[in-house]
């Protein structure tokens, strides 16, 4: 990036932090809302509480700085997820101290944090995040050009509807394939995750408008991806 920005690095740092913490929470607990919708029990992995914020950051990055710079942040998040998984895997293999074994123990670690170091949850997280984030960023960038920068809410919500559906379906499907979640919870988890994430995005639209407006003014940037190479693997 040839231009220096005041807030780009901060946004990237928050984005990556939210991403890693939400994936740890996803491994740690499944929450039951205690209600059903169309006969489907509403339950979600705990990371759902925080994960939608990463999509808000993704919207802000693409809207202000453009798809090319958002792509760098998506890959940074991917690398951070992979690194965190490797660390949890290494910790999982190290022998536990005797006192720790008494009040916690390896079984507790396996039950709560083992998912972050197991092949299934790691592959599910990486696949869901990668496919969903790039889908979200691509749709928003294309819609911005098509709408000539008008109606921000249509592209923040529209891109989320696509990105979150891809992310939720891929994440739950891959995790279920590896036995992280039972297939009996597939529809419940996908539906609940999708509805909750999209609802959060919609409710946060006024805040997204405020952040985007302030950033555009502060950075002197309002990128349009009219001639962008949208391949996730392009570096320029």
ZIKAZI-V564253 format. One record per backbone hydrogen bond with DSSP energy under -1.0 kcal/mol. CO is the residue of the C=O (numbers start at 1). NH is the residue of the N-H. Records with the same first field share a line. If there is no record, write none. Layout:
CO=NH, NH
This chain:
7=11
8=12
9=13
10=14
11=15
12=16
13=17
14=18
15=19
16=20
17=21
18=22
19=23
20=24
21=25
22=26
23=27
24=28
25=29
29=46
31=44
35=42
37=40
40=37
42=33
44=31
45=48
46=49
47=50, 51
50=53
51=54
52=56
53=57
54=58
55=59
56=60
57=61
58=62
59=63
60=64
61=65
64=223
66=70
67=71
69=73
70=74
71=75
72=76
73=77
74=78
75=79
76=80
77=81
78=82
79=83
80=84
81=85
82=86
83=87
84=88
85=89
86=90
87=91
88=92
89=93
90=94
97=101
98=102
99=103
100=104, 105
105=109
106=110
107=111
108=112
109=113, 114
113=116
114=117
118=122
119=123
120=124
121=125
122=126
123=127
124=128
125=129
126=130
127=131
128=132
129=133
130=134
131=135
132=136
133=137
134=138
135=139
136=140
137=141
138=142
139=143
140=144
141=145
142=146
143=147
144=149
147=150
151=154
152=156
153=157
154=158
155=159
156=160
157=161
158=162
159=163
160=164
162=166
163=167
164=168
165=169
166=170
167=171
168=172
169=173
170=174
171=175
172=176
173=177
174=178
175=180
176=179
182=185
183=186
185=189
186=190
187=191
188=192
189=193
190=194
191=195
192=196
193=197
194=198
195=199
196=200
197=201
198=202
199=203
200=204
202=205
204=208
205=209
206=210
207=211
208=212
209=213
210=214
211=215
212=216
213=217
214=218
215=219
216=220
224=226
231=234
